[in-house]
């Protein structure tokens, strides 16, 4: 239990109580409630006199055989309220502490001798007198305590310091002079990092402000929605930290926040989106240490690792990494760059925004307001004597053509593209308007990837899936007899929660990779406008492991579950591709060694079943 104090800008008791309630998400004893408890100063604990309560700076507000409720100053720390409990006589009932304004507590304690003849209205002005609008607090009056201007007044140099250095998050949180909203936003960031979240979603709803954290690819909600009145203040605070225009509420904006936490520098990529009930804030956590993992830590399959490393070592050509948002594309690209990073190689990147900082590499930020986009940056790079280029994302025809031209002129170009799998990337480039002959001449490889949750080693359960479940993934029970399958343990409410996975059944994530290498025959087919199905068949014939095949191997190794594969990977087209791959891998009879044709289900010579 860590309490706080209201903003110094809140210059009356009503507003201070309001701010404190917003921050703590609980009711704060008001003067009326405190004044009605005057009789408890003597009777709640007979051994404690009113003078003793004054010394303890606390006021009993409720007493029954089972509970004793005590109001304490809102700025007390853990050690303060623990000291209070230690000084109380032993109690056979539960002690509940309630934060209250120190000024309200002192009013009760200083006037206890005369309170028999004094009414609450005499001790404290009515809410109408203290603040004419406090009983129906409006958004405008609420923002008067900690709007953008008041935050700037408190720390006018914060934006400048953010641009140059990261602020320590814990130090900011412990700042006694910080406004409640400032402390609340810091707590949101701190909690996200403590639970290893990848994204923070701050979502205005009709009933309040919903906070969700994405852990291992799944959104989790840890607390109840905050009051709706808090939406404008929290939104403004996030926009100030990200150096965004707080007056612009009708356009989406992108920004960046940098914080230091436990000797780590964490960057938050911030995006605002206008919505019905306010601006939604989405923050992506970017840990610069992630790029130091290396490809060998990201890719578990030796064959895929060797193939990707071979592609990344080429002197020229274009490599595309595809997958949905949050699938680890940027981490893979940066890991490739980290392995190529050498004093003898000139590496330049253009990103929107810069997600990770790599030493020894020239990194450029897109600035569309100044007409500095991906295509413009690429053209500028060509006059910078580059060896390796990274384009954060291929979004349009101009960027794609410029990147391909760079690849055709003796440079290695790395970029990302949104596509379902490796084979469909060619169709995606064709849809953007890129000529097939340019794709065939420049493209050397495509990496499609996903991230699956790792099953928790501490609480995973071994089981035997039935034939129906195996058949859903194209597996045969007769072929999986020696495989140990695991499933996540979904904890019930009455169970002790696993300390490693916190009851989710999963901990961490593992990458799934589909690597397509463009060989001469495939390049010829691409230049002739071959369909996605033809490209996929040629890739399978050359030994490409599908996303589904890679993920099922992770299941066999005990890294993940069939449930997770079904959630993230399994599709009808993916299942068909995997069946084709297995058919191509069993073109020789296991019984007699005779050659088989694709449509045969069994060997016609020895009748051995084809698996």
C-alpha positions in Angstrom: 0.0 0.0 0.0 1.7 3.2 -1.2 -0.2 6.4 -0.9 0.3 9.8 -2.4 -0.8 13.3 -2.0 -2.9 15.5 -4.2 -1.6 18.2 -6.5 -0.4 21.4 -5.0 -2.4 23.1 -7.7 -5.6 21.8 -6.2 -6.0 24.7 -3.8 -9.2 23.7 -2.0 -10.1 20.6 -0.1 -12.9 19.5 -2.4 -10.7 19.3 -5.4 -7.9 17.7 -3.5 -10.2 14.9 -2.3 -11.5 14.5 -5.9 -7.9 14.1 -7.3 -7.0 11.7 -4.5 -10.1 9.5 -5.2 -9.2 9.4 -8.9 -5.7 8.3 -8.2 -6.4 5.7 -5.5 -9.6 4.5 -7.1 -11.4 4.4 -3.7 -13.5 6.7 -1.6 -11.7 9.2 0.6 -13.3 10.1 4.0 -14.8 13.6 3.7 -15.1 16.1 6.6 -18.6 15.1 7.4 -17.6 11.5 7.9 -14.6 12.4 10.0 -16.6 14.8 12.2 -19.2 12.1 12.9 -16.5 9.8 14.2 -15.6 12.2 17.1 -17.0 9.8 19.7 -14.6 7.1 18.5 -11.6 9.1 19.5 -12.3 7.9 23.0 -14.2 4.7 22.6 -12.7 2.9 19.5 -9.7 1.7 21.6 -10.1 2.6 25.3 -6.3 2.5 25.8 -5.9 5.3 23.2 -6.9 8.8 24.3 -7.7 11.7 21.9 -4.3 13.1 22.6 -2.7 9.8 21.6 -4.7 9.8 18.4 -3.4 13.3 17.7 0.2 12.1 18.3 -0.5 9.2 15.9 -1.9 11.7 13.3 -4.9 9.3 12.7 -8.6 9.2 13.3 -10.8 6.1 13.9 -13.9 6.3 11.7 -15.6 3.0 12.3 -15.5 0.3 14.9 -17.3 -3.0 15.3 -16.4 -6.4 16.7 -14.8 -7.5 13.5 -13.2 -4.4 12.0 -11.5 -1.2 13.0 -11.3 1.5 10.3 -8.7 4.3 10.7 -8.2 7.4 8.5 -4.5 8.2 7.9 -2.7 10.9 6.0 -2.7 10.3 2.2 1.1 10.9 1.8 2.1 8.2 4.3 4.5 5.5 3.0 4.5 1.8 4.0 6.8 2.4 6.9 4.5 5.1 8.3 1.3 3.1 8.5 3.2 0.0 9.7 4.6 2.1 12.6 1.0 3.1 13.4 -0.2 -0.5 13.5 2.8 -1.5 15.7 1.9 1.2 18.3 -1.7 0.1 18.6 -2.7 -2.5 21.3 -3.2 -6.0 20.0 -6.5 -6.3 18.2 -8.7 -9.4 17.6 -10.2 -7.7 14.6 -9.1 -6.6 11.1 -7.6 -3.1 10.9 -8.5 -1.2 7.7 -6.6 2.0 6.7 -8.2 4.8 4.7 -6.2 7.6 3.2 -7.6 11.1 3.9 -6.4 14.6 3.5 -4.1 15.7 6.2 -5.9 19.1 6.6 -9.2 17.2 7.3 -7.5 15.0 9.9 -5.9 17.9 11.7 -9.2 19.7 11.9 -10.7 16.8 13.8 -7.7 16.3 16.0 -7.2 20.0 16.9 -10.9 20.5 17.7 -11.8 17.3 19.6 -12.3 19.1 22.9 -14.9 21.5 21.5 -16.6 19.2 19.0 -19.6 18.5 21.2 -21.0 21.9 20.3 -19.7 22.3 16.8 -21.4 21.1 13.7 -19.6 19.8 10.6 -20.8 22.9 8.6 -19.1 25.2 11.1 -15.8 23.3 10.9 -15.7 23.0 7.2 -17.4 25.1 4.6 -19.9 23.4 2.4 -18.9 22.1 -0.9 -20.7 24.9 -2.6 -18.7 27.4 -0.6 -15.4 25.6 -1.1 -15.9 25.1 -4.8 -19.2 25.9 -6.5 -18.6 23.2 -9.1 -17.1 20.5 -6.9 -20.3 18.5 -6.4 -20.7 18.2 -10.2 -17.1 18.3 -11.1 -16.8 19.1 -14.8 -14.0 18.0 -17.1 -12.8 21.6 -17.4 -12.6 22.2 -13.7 -10.9 18.8 -13.3 -8.3 19.8 -15.8 -7.7 23.0 -14.0 -5.6 21.1 -11.5 -3.3 19.4 -13.8 -3.8 20.3 -17.5 -1.0 20.7 -19.9 -0.1 24.2 -18.8 0.1 23.2 -15.1 2.4 20.3 -16.0 4.7 22.6 -18.0 4.7 25.1 -15.1 5.8 22.3 -12.7 8.6 21.1 -15.1 9.2 23.4 -18.0 12.3 21.6 -19.2 10.9 18.1 -19.2 10.4 17.9 -23.0 14.0 19.0 -23.6 15.4 16.5 -21.2 13.3 13.8 -22.7 14.9 14.5 -26.1 18.4 14.0 -24.8 18.2 11.6 -21.9 15.9 9.1 -20.3 14.2 10.0 -17.0 14.4 7.4 -14.3 10.9 6.1 -13.9 11.1 5.1 -10.2 12.5 8.4 -9.3 9.7 10.2 -11.1 7.2 8.0 -9.4 8.6 8.8 -5.9 8.6 12.5 -6.5 6.5 13.9 -3.7 5.7 17.1 -5.6 4.3 15.2 -8.6 0.6 15.6 -9.6 -1.6 12.6 -9.1 -2.1 12.3 -12.8 1.7 12.4 -13.4 2.1 9.6 -10.8 -0.7 7.6 -12.3 0.8 7.7 -15.8 4.2 6.7 -14.3 2.5 3.8 -12.6 1.0 2.6 -15.8 4.4 2.6 -17.5 6.0 0.9 -14.5 3.4 -1.8 -14.3 3.8 -2.5 -18.0 7.5 -3.0 -17.6 7.2 -5.1 -14.5 4.9 -7.6 -16.2 7.0 -7.6 -19.4 4.2 -6.3 -21.6 4.8 -5.5 -25.2 2.0 -3.0 -25.6 -0.1 -0.7 -23.5 -3.7 0.1 -24.6 -5.3 3.2 -22.9 -8.9 3.0 -24.2 -11.6 5.6 -23.5 -14.9 4.0 -23.0 -18.3 5.3 -22.1 -18.1 3.9 -18.6 -14.4 4.9 -17.9 -10.8 4.6 -19.0 -9.8 1.0 -19.7 -6.2 -0.1 -19.3 -4.9 -3.3 -21.0 -1.5 -4.8 -21.4 -0.4 -7.2 -24.1 1.6 -10.0 -22.6 3.0 -12.8 -24.8 0.7 -11.6 -27.6 -2.6 -11.6 -25.6 -4.2 -8.6 -24.0 -4.7 -8.7 -20.2 -6.7 -6.4 -18.0 -5.4 -6.1 -14.5 -7.5 -3.3 -13.0 -11.0 -2.0 -13.3 -11.6 0.9 -15.6 -10.6 4.3 -14.3 -13.3 7.1 -14.0 -14.3 8.7 -17.3 -13.4 12.1 -15.9 -9.7 11.0 -15.9 -9.6 10.5 -19.7 -8.6 14.1 -20.8 -5.9 14.4 -18.1 -4.3 11.0 -18.8 -4.4 11.6 -22.5 -2.8 15.0 -22.2 -0.1 13.6 -20.0 0.8 10.9 -22.4 0.9 13.4 -25.3 3.1 15.7 -23.4 5.6 13.0 -22.6 5.6 11.9 -26.3 6.1 15.6 -27.4 2.8 15.6 -29.3 0.4 18.4 -30.0 -2.1 18.3 -27.1 -4.5 20.7 -28.9 -4.9 18.3 -31.8 -7.6 15.8 -31.0 -9.0 15.0 -34.5 -5.9 13.5 -36.1 -3.8 10.5 -35.3 -0.3 11.3 -34.0 2.9 9.4 -33.5 5.5 10.1 -30.8 8.1 8.5 -28.5 8.7 8.3 -24.8 12.0 7.2 -23.2 12.3 6.0 -19.6 15.0 4.4 -17.6 14.1 1.4 -15.4 16.4 -0.9 -13.5 19.5 0.0 -15.5 17.6 -0.4 -18.7 16.5 2.2 -21.2 13.0 1.5 -22.5 11.5 3.4 -25.4 7.7 3.6 -25.8 6.4 4.1 -29.4 3.2 6.2 -28.9 0.3 6.4 -31.2 -2.9 8.4 -30.6 -6.2 7.7 -32.3 -9.3 9.8 -32.2 -12.3 7.7 -31.0 -15.9 8.3 -29.9 -15.1 8.9 -26.2 -11.7 10.4 -26.5 -8.3 9.7 -27.8 -7.1 6.1 -27.6 -3.4 5.8 -26.7 -1.4 2.7 -27.8 2.2 2.4 -26.6 4.7 -0.2 -27.9 7.5 -1.1 -25.5 10.9 -1.3 -27.3 13.8 -2.7 -25.3 17.1 -1.9 -27.0 18.7 -5.0 -25.4 16.4 -7.2 -27.6 18.7 -6.7 -30.6 21.6 -8.1 -28.6 20.0 -11.5 -28.5 21.2 -12.6 -31.9 19.6 -14.8 -34.5 20.7 -17.9 -32.7 18.5 -16.9 -29.7 15.5 -16.1 -31.9 15.5 -19.1 -34.3 15.5 -22.6 -32.8 15.7 -24.6 -36.0 19.3 -25.0 -37.2 18.2 -25.3 -40.9 16.2 -22.1 -40.8 19.0 -20.3 -38.9 21.6 -21.3 -41.4 19.4 -20.3 -44.3 18.6 -16.8 -42.9 22.2 -16.2 -42.0 23.2 -17.2 -45.6 20.6 -14.7 -47.0 21.9 -12.0 -44.7 25.5 -12.5 -45.8 24.8 -11.8 -49.5 26.5 -8.7 -51.0 23.4 -7.4 -52.8 19.7 -8.2 -53.3 16.5 -7.7 -51.4 15.3 -9.6 -48.3 11.7 -9.1 -47.1 10.4 -10.0 -43.7 6.7 -10.5 -43.5 4.1 -11.0 -40.9 1.3 -9.2 -38.9 1.9 -6.4 -36.5 3.8 -7.6 -33.4 5.2 -10.7 -34.9 8.8 -9.7 -34.3 9.8 -8.5 -37.8 11.8 -5.6 -36.5 13.7 -7.7 -34.0 14.7 -10.2 -36.8 15.9 -7.3 -39.1 17.9 -5.7 -36.3 19.4 -9.0 -35.3 20.5 -9.4 -39.0 22.0 -6.0 -39.0 23.8 -6.6 -35.7 25.5 -9.7 -37.3 26.5 -7.6 -40.4 27.6 -4.6 -38.3 31.3 -4.2 -39.0 33.6 -1.2 -39.3 34.2 -2.2 -42.9 30.5 -2.0 -43.8 28.4 1.1 -44.2 24.9 0.4 -42.9 22.0 3.0 -43.1 18.4 2.7 -42.0 15.3 4.7 -42.5 12.5 4.0 -40.0 9.2 5.4 -38.8 9.9 5.6 -35.9 13.4 4.5 -35.0 12.6 1.5 -32.7 16.1 0.4 -31.6 19.4 2.2 -31.4 22.3 0.3 -32.8 25.9 1.7 -32.4 27.9 2.2 -35.5 24.8 2.4 -37.8 23.4 5.6 -39.4 19.7 5.7 -38.5 17.2 8.2 -40.0 13.7 9.1 -38.8 10.9 9.7 -41.4 9.6 13.2 -41.2 6.6 13.6 -43.5 6.0 17.2 -42.5 9.4 18.0 -44.1 8.8 15.7 -47.1 11.4 13.3 -45.8 9.7 9.9 -46.5 11.1 6.4 -47.1 11.6 7.0 -50.9 13.4 10.3 -50.3 15.7 8.8 -47.7 16.5 5.9 -50.0 17.5 8.2 -52.8 19.7 10.2 -50.3 21.3 6.9 -49.1 22.5 6.1 -52.7 24.8 9.2 -52.4 26.1 8.0 -49.0 28.2 5.1 -50.3 26.1 2.4 -48.6 26.6 -1.3 -48.4 23.5 -2.4 -46.5 20.2 -0.5 -46.3 17.2 -1.1 -44.1 13.7 0.3 -44.9 11.4 0.1 -41.9 8.4 -0.8 -44.0 7.5 -1.0 -47.6 4.2 0.8 -47.7 3.7 2.1 -51.2 4.8 1.7 -54.8 7.4 4.5 -54.7 9.2 3.0 -51.7 9.1 -0.5 -53.1 10.5 0.7 -56.5 13.3 2.7 -54.9 14.2 -0.2 -52.6 14.3 -2.6 -55.6 16.5 -0.1 -57.6 18.9 0.0 -54.7 19.0 -3.8 -54.6 19.6 -3.9 -58.3 22.6 -1.6 -58.1 24.8 -3.6 -55.8 23.3 -3.1 -52.3 21.7 -5.4 -49.8 18.3 -4.1 -48.9 16.3 -5.3 -45.9 12.6 -4.4 -45.4 9.3 -5.5 -44.0 6.0 -6.1 -45.7 2.6 -7.2 -44.4 1.7 -10.5 -46.0 0.1 -13.8 -44.8 3.0 -16.0 -45.7 6.2 -16.1 -47.8 4.6 -17.2 -51.0 1.8 -14.6 -51.0 4.4 -11.8 -50.7 4.9 -11.9 -54.5 1.2 -11.3 -55.0 1.4 -8.4 -52.5 4.1 -6.7 -54.4 2.2 -7.2 -57.6 -0.9 -5.6 -56.0 1.2 -2.6 -55.1 2.1 -2.2 -58.8 5.7 -3.5 -58.8 6.6 -5.1 -62.2 7.3 -8.8 -61.9 10.6 -8.6 -63.7 11.9 -6.1 -61.1 10.9 -8.5 -58.3 12.5 -11.5 -59.9 15.7 -9.6 -60.5 16.1 -8.2 -57.0 14.4 -10.5 -54.5 16.7 -13.2 -53.0 14.6 -14.3 -50.0 11.4 -13.9 -48.0 11.1 -14.6 -44.3 7.6 -15.0 -42.9 7.3 -15.2 -39.2 4.9 -15.4 -36.2 5.3 -15.5 -32.4 3.8 -18.3 -30.3 3.5 -18.3 -26.6 5.8 -20.8 -24.8 4.0 -23.2 -22.5 5.1 -22.7 -18.9 7.7 -25.4 -17.9 6.6 -25.2 -14.2 2.9 -26.0 -14.6 2.5 -27.6 -18.1 0.5 -30.8 -18.3 1.4 -33.8 -20.4 -1.5 -35.4 -22.2 -2.4 -37.6 -25.2 -4.5 -35.8 -27.9 -7.1 -37.9 -29.6 -7.2 -38.7 -33.3 -9.7 -35.9 -34.0 -7.5 -33.2 -32.5 -4.4 -34.6 -34.3 -6.3 -34.8 -37.5 -7.3 -31.1 -37.2 -3.5 -30.3 -37.7 -3.0 -32.9 -40.3 -1.2 -35.3 -37.9 -1.7 -39.1 -37.7 -1.9 -40.8 -34.3 0.2 -43.7 -35.6 3.1 -41.4 -36.5 3.1 -39.5 -33.2 3.3 -42.4 -30.8 6.7 -41.4 -29.3 5.9 -37.7 -29.0 5.1 -36.1 -25.6 2.4 -33.5 -26.0 1.8 -30.8 -23.5 -1.0 -28.4 -22.7 -1.2 -25.2 -20.7 -2.6 -25.5 -17.2 -5.5 -23.1 -16.9 -5.6 -22.2 -13.2 -8.9 -22.1 -11.3 -9.7 -19.4 -8.9 -9.3 -21.5 -5.8 -5.9 -22.9 -7.0 -2.5 -21.5 -6.0 -1.3 -19.5 -9.0 1.9 -20.6 -10.6 4.6 -18.0 -9.7 6.3 -18.3 -13.1 3.4 -17.7 -15.5 1.0 -16.0 -13.0 -1.7 -18.4 -13.9 -1.8 -17.9 -17.7 -0.2 -21.2 -18.5 2.3 -19.6 -20.8 5.5 -17.7 -20.3 7.5 -16.0 -23.0 7.3 -16.5 -26.8 9.1 -18.5 -29.4 9.5 -17.6 -33.1 8.0 -19.5 -36.0 9.8 -19.0 -39.4 9.0 -19.8 -43.0 12.0 -19.1 -45.2 11.6 -18.9 -49.0 14.8 -18.7 -51.0 14.4 -17.4 -54.6 16.3 -19.7 -56.9 16.7 -19.3 -60.7 13.6 -21.4 -61.7 11.5 -19.5 -59.3 12.8 -16.1 -60.4 11.9 -17.1 -64.0 8.4 -18.0 -62.9 8.0 -14.8 -61.0 9.0 -12.7 -64.1 6.4 -14.5 -66.1 3.7 -13.6 -63.6 3.3 -17.0 -61.9 0.4 -17.4 -59.4 0.9 -17.7 -55.6 0.0 -21.4 -55.8 2.7 -22.1 -58.4 5.3 -20.1 -56.3 4.3 -22.0 -53.2 4.6 -25.4 -54.9 8.1 -24.5 -56.2 9.1 -23.4 -52.7 7.9 -26.6 -51.2 9.7 -28.7 -53.8 12.9 -26.9 -52.9 12.5 -27.9 -49.3 10.7 -24.9 -47.7 9.4 -25.6 -44.2 5.9 -24.1 -43.8 4.8 -22.0 -40.8 2.5 -24.9 -39.7 5.3 -27.5 -40.1 7.7 -25.3 -38.1 5.2 -24.7 -35.3 4.2 -28.4 -35.1 7.9 -29.3 -34.6 8.0 -26.8 -31.7 5.0 -28.7 -30.3 6.9 -32.0 -30.6 9.8 -30.4 -28.7 7.6 -29.3 -25.9 8.0 -25.5 -26.5 4.3 -24.8 -27.2 0.9 -26.4 -27.5 -1.5 -27.4 -30.2 -4.0 -24.9 -28.7 -1.5 -22.1 -29.4 -0.8 -23.3 -32.9 -4.5 -23.4 -33.6 -4.9 -19.8 -32.3 -2.0 -18.3 -34.3 -1.0 -20.5 -37.3 -3.7 -23.0 -38.4 -5.5 -22.0 -41.6 -7.0 -24.1 -44.4 -4.4 -22.9 -46.9 -1.6 -23.5 -44.4 -2.8 -27.0 -43.7 -3.0 -27.7 -47.4 0.6 -26.4 -47.9 1.8 -28.6 -45.0 0.1 -31.7 -46.6 1.8 -30.9 -49.9 5.2 -30.6 -48.1 4.7 -34.0 -46.4 3.7 -35.6 -49.7 6.9 -34.3 -51.4 9.0 -35.6 -48.5 7.6 -39.1 -48.9 8.1 -39.7 -52.6 10.1 -42.8 -51.8 8.4 -45.9 -50.3 9.6 -46.8 -46.8 8.9 -50.5 -47.4 10.6 -51.3 -50.7 12.3 -48.0 -51.7 10.3 -47.6 -54.9 9.5 -44.2 -56.3 6.0 -42.9 -55.7 3.8 -40.4 -57.4 2.2 -37.5 -55.7 -1.4 -38.9 -55.8 -0.6 -42.3 -54.5 -1.7 -43.0 -50.9 0.1 -46.3 -50.7 2.9 -48.1 -52.5 1.4 -50.2 -55.5 4.3 -52.7 -55.2 4.4 -53.6 -51.5 1.2 -51.9 -50.3 3.0 -49.9 -47.6 0.9 -47.0 -46.4 2.3 -43.7 -47.4 2.5 -41.2 -44.5 
